[in-house]
Amino acid sequence: MDEKSILITGANGQLGRALRTLLPKARAGDREILDITDKNLLDNFDWTDVKIIINAAAYTNVDGAETDEGAALARRINVDGLANLADVAGKRDLILVHISTDYVFDGTKSDHLENEVMSPINVYGQTKAVGDEIVLKLAKSYLLRASWVIGDGGNFVRTMLDLGRKGVSPSVVDDQFGRLTFADELARAIKFLLENKAEYGVYNITNSGPVKSWAEITEEIFADVGIDLPVRRISTERYLAGKQNIAPRPKNSDLNLDKLRAVGFGPKNWQEELKTYIMKAIKEGK
Ligand SMILES: NC(=O)c1ccc[n+]([C@@H]2O[C@H](COP(=O)([O-])OP(=O)(O)OC[C@H]3O[C@@H](n4cnc5c(N)ncnc54)[C@H](OP(=O)(O)O)[C@@H]3O)[C@@H](O)[C@H]2O)c1
């Protein structure tokens, strides 16, 4: 795989940043340079040396997508923008790598397999599910489904660290279960699939390790930093009471990792990676 033949879109997001670190010779652009919703821009882009597009661009504000304005934007980016990229990839015989989510499922089942029928329960998940269908029509595509992505950017771990440091005892839901996916692990899996010319199709990717609730993960974060504060465990129902425009979320977000392991990729344990992530965040003063 020639790194220089890779184009990364959405390069300033959590995954985009991790990809730029792992694939420094790849070309990369965020919305400013490479707005995926701008069909004209994509049509006039010089694709001569590009063989692989990794699309890290997305609308990821899950609650924001529940408003009319947010829903329209989510469709524009996650469906129309993706369709633009798929169009280019199809016409020019490029490989398209795209990222999806456990939120394409309603979460009544746990241990989701790659072939589970999609059943999204929020607007963001609906736009991602339509996107998955677009990508899967391509002859040369990798669709990686991740959950609970943590990288360089605003995310759950950072929010909980901030609250803990301020001495706030957070109320966190204890009835949504999953595993974290560190953005650098997601980037590593993408590179692995491409380098090893794995069969095209859908792959689940999260870090490995025990399936836990958000409340339990918060307790681990606090323990890792030595914050001696109780985490108030609450149900999703209680958390949502009186709030508006909060998207419903799946109860079970854990993804089955057998297919990824079968092609030779060993996902690292999220609890170990969490410690490393926190140490780095503290060192960098974040
Ligand atoms: N975050 C999660 O928990 C999670 C979980 C499962 C799956 N995923 C999926 O994983 C992928 C990466 O997520 P992430 O956490 O890295 O997301 P992120 O941090 O929100 O990054 C998305 C990036 O896309 C950019 N973008 C938005 N609209 C664009 C456009 N029209 N053209 C080009 N770039 C555009 C954003 O730029 P601006 O900042 O300027 O808007 C942002 O830099 C996404 O496909 C997401 O759906 C995420």
PDBQT file of the ligand as one rigid body, heavy atoms in Angstrom, charges set to zero:
ROOT
HETATM    1  N1  LIG A 301     -17.563   9.766  18.068  1.00  0.00    +0.000 N 
HETATM    2  C1  LIG A 301     -18.100   8.569  18.320  1.00  0.00    +0.000 C 
HETATM    3  O1  LIG A 301     -18.379   8.219  19.467  1.00  0.00    +0.000 OA
HETATM    4  C2  LIG A 301     -18.357   7.603  17.184  1.00  0.00    +0.000 A 
HETATM    5  C3  LIG A 301     -18.879   6.338  17.487  1.00  0.00    +0.000 A 
HETATM    6  C4  LIG A 301     -19.070   5.432  16.447  1.00  0.00    +0.000 A 
HETATM    7  C5  LIG A 301     -18.758   5.778  15.149  1.00  0.00    +0.000 A 
HETATM    8  N2  LIG A 301     -18.287   7.028  14.889  1.00  0.00    +0.000 N 
HETATM    9  C6  LIG A 301     -17.980   7.380  13.494  1.00  0.00    +0.000 C 
HETATM   10  O2  LIG A 301     -16.578   7.485  13.367  1.00  0.00    +0.000 OA
HETATM   11  C7  LIG A 301     -16.251   8.479  12.398  1.00  0.00    +0.000 C 
HETATM   12  C8  LIG A 301     -15.258   9.470  12.990  1.00  0.00    +0.000 C 
HETATM   13  O3  LIG A 301     -15.838  10.067  14.133  1.00  0.00    +0.000 OA
HETATM   14  P1  LIG A 301     -15.075  11.153  14.992  1.00  0.00    +0.000 P 
HETATM   15  O4  LIG A 301     -15.385  10.886  16.414  1.00  0.00    +0.000 OA
HETATM   16  O5  LIG A 301     -13.659  11.252  14.544  1.00  0.00    +0.000 OA
HETATM   17  O6  LIG A 301     -15.885  12.460  14.540  1.00  0.00    +0.000 OA
HETATM   18  P2  LIG A 301     -15.536  13.991  14.758  1.00  0.00    +0.000 P 
HETATM   19  O7  LIG A 301     -14.446  14.136  15.768  1.00  0.00    +0.000 OA
HETATM   20  O8  LIG A 301     -16.827  14.693  14.973  1.00  0.00    +0.000 OA
HETATM   21  O9  LIG A 301     -14.932  14.408  13.355  1.00  0.00    +0.000 OA
HETATM   22  C9  LIG A 301     -15.707  14.555  12.204  1.00  0.00    +0.000 C 
HETATM   23  C10 LIG A 301     -14.976  15.538  11.304  1.00  0.00    +0.000 C 
HETATM   24  O10 LIG A 301     -15.713  15.666  10.088  1.00  0.00    +0.000 OA
HETATM   25  C11 LIG A 301     -15.652  17.023   9.721  1.00  0.00    +0.000 C 
HETATM   26  N3  LIG A 301     -16.716  17.359   8.783  1.00  0.00    +0.000 N 
HETATM   27  C12 LIG A 301     -18.015  17.659   9.061  1.00  0.00    +0.000 A 
HETATM   28  N4  LIG A 301     -18.664  17.970   7.930  1.00  0.00    +0.000 NA
HETATM   29  C13 LIG A 301     -17.763  17.870   6.923  1.00  0.00    +0.000 A 
HETATM   30  C14 LIG A 301     -17.833  18.081   5.532  1.00  0.00    +0.000 A 
HETATM   31  N5  LIG A 301     -18.964  18.464   4.937  1.00  0.00    +0.000 N 
HETATM   32  N6  LIG A 301     -16.717  17.889   4.789  1.00  0.00    +0.000 NA
HETATM   33  C15 LIG A 301     -15.559  17.525   5.365  1.00  0.00    +0.000 A 
HETATM   34  N7  LIG A 301     -15.429  17.331   6.688  1.00  0.00    +0.000 NA
HETATM   35  C16 LIG A 301     -16.519  17.490   7.458  1.00  0.00    +0.000 A 
HETATM   36  C17 LIG A 301     -15.781  17.768  11.023  1.00  0.00    +0.000 C 
HETATM   37  O11 LIG A 301     -15.357  19.091  10.842  1.00  0.00    +0.000 OA
HETATM   38  P3  LIG A 301     -16.015  20.258  11.744  1.00  0.00    +0.000 P 
HETATM   39  O12 LIG A 301     -15.406  20.084  13.089  1.00  0.00    +0.000 OA
HETATM   40  O13 LIG A 301     -15.597  21.487  11.022  1.00  0.00    +0.000 OA
HETATM   41  O14 LIG A 301     -17.491  20.030  11.737  1.00  0.00    +0.000 OA
HETATM   42  C18 LIG A 301     -14.878  16.951  11.918  1.00  0.00    +0.000 C 
HETATM   43  O15 LIG A 301     -13.535  17.403  11.843  1.00  0.00    +0.000 OA
HETATM   44  C19 LIG A 301     -17.579   9.090  11.955  1.00  0.00    +0.000 C 
HETATM   45  O16 LIG A 301     -18.001   8.491  10.762  1.00  0.00    +0.000 OA
HETATM   46  C20 LIG A 301     -18.539   8.736  13.076  1.00  0.00    +0.000 C 
HETATM   47  O17 LIG A 301     -19.867   8.644  12.630  1.00  0.00    +0.000 OA
HETATM   48  C21 LIG A 301     -18.045   7.934  15.876  1.00  0.00    +0.000 A 
ENDROOT
TORSDOF 0
